[in-house]
Amino acid sequence: MRVFNFSAGPAMLPEEVLKRAASEMLEYGETGQSVMEMSHRSKEYQAIIDSVEAKLRKVMSIPDNYKVLFLQGGASSQFAMIPLNLMNGSGKADFVLTGQWATKAYQEASRYGECKAVASSKDKTFSYIPKLNKADFTPDADYFHICYNNTIYGTKFTELPDTGNVPLVADMSSSILSEPVDVSRFGVIYAGAQKNMGPAGLTVVIIREDLIGHARDITPTMFNYQIHADNGSMYNTPPTYGIYILGLVLDWIEQKGGLEAMAKINAKKAALLYDFLDGSKLFKATVKGADRSMMNIPFVTGSDELDAKFVSEAKKAGLINIKGHRSVGGMRASIYNAMPIEGVEKLVAFMKQFEAENA
Ligand SMILES: *Cc1c(COP(=O)(O)O)cnc(C)c1O
């Protein structure tokens, strides 16, 4: 029996996607082989990667002056790839420290240039998005980095910083495809696929064309955006199966009505859980107000013992991976696109019952 998996990533995939992948596992179309076994240089595979790029462009309304790159190395490799390719003017970059991933991006970039933390919410365990003051921004920065949705702490930017001509770079690993975004506001959007796009192993980079082609001389070939852009993400073997699954996920999103529809369903799912948490005597959400993530919802009981009991009993009830990140404790429900509303309803019903028995 399939469980409801609240993992932060790798995370659930839509059942329809898994079923279709299963039906095409032994033979994709009339090719007599699995996608996994195909040469990435074959015309069959070229058709797959081309169609996936076209679908992503359509679903996200990506403007023509942006390249879509299918890479490996995870979002974490982008922490180095971005400075190596973009820190080519003043050698400076600005960062908003909203959690562990944002801080890692800042620390890695600091190895290559002069990085400034323009704001941080570390004082309150990253439970809010700090107010930004434009006067603190570095006017000649090569880029300005944010982590759009903070997977561990459960916060999300609701308003983008006005960075003027400085390219805004966003780590969207845990929110990409969950709602419409105006891609033209960004210089670079990047995401590890394993939260909301597909299996681990694929990293998607959406980059404005004029930001490509200025990598530092020391940049490893595999870390140079130009190499991947010039070769259609086929400089070396791309993560072929992950790209194919992303295509199935995009088909599924289109069938559901696209990103507008996804955003509505996601808002409904999140409201169900937040409303319960706000009225609960036992559980409380660790993030308040407007900065709440729709994807990752951390909560606590206030007692480590009860938290552990909850996690263990939830697992027995088929609600798995609900333990919070080790840096926050408590619980975290990650409810990406593929989590059906029934999963959130079952979680809330289970929490009500647990509260009645333990409060
Ligand atoms: C999961 C995650 C990462 C790390 O991704 P990897 O693909 O494991 O490198 C980075 N940033 C955010 C926001 C994440 O959620």
The ligand as an ORCA input file, in Angstrom:
! r2SCAN-3c Opt
* xyz 0 1
  C      17.175     20.507     -1.096
  C      17.661     21.893     -1.289
  C      18.981     22.176     -1.671
  C      20.017     21.091     -1.846
  O      19.766     20.430     -3.004
  P      20.774     19.298     -3.554
  O      20.137     19.002     -4.878
  O      20.730     18.173     -2.586
  O      22.108     19.902     -3.679
  C      19.332     23.482     -1.870
  N      18.455     24.473     -1.717
  C      17.182     24.253     -1.351
  C      16.240     25.395     -1.195
  C      16.750     22.952     -1.123
  O      15.480     22.728     -0.751
*
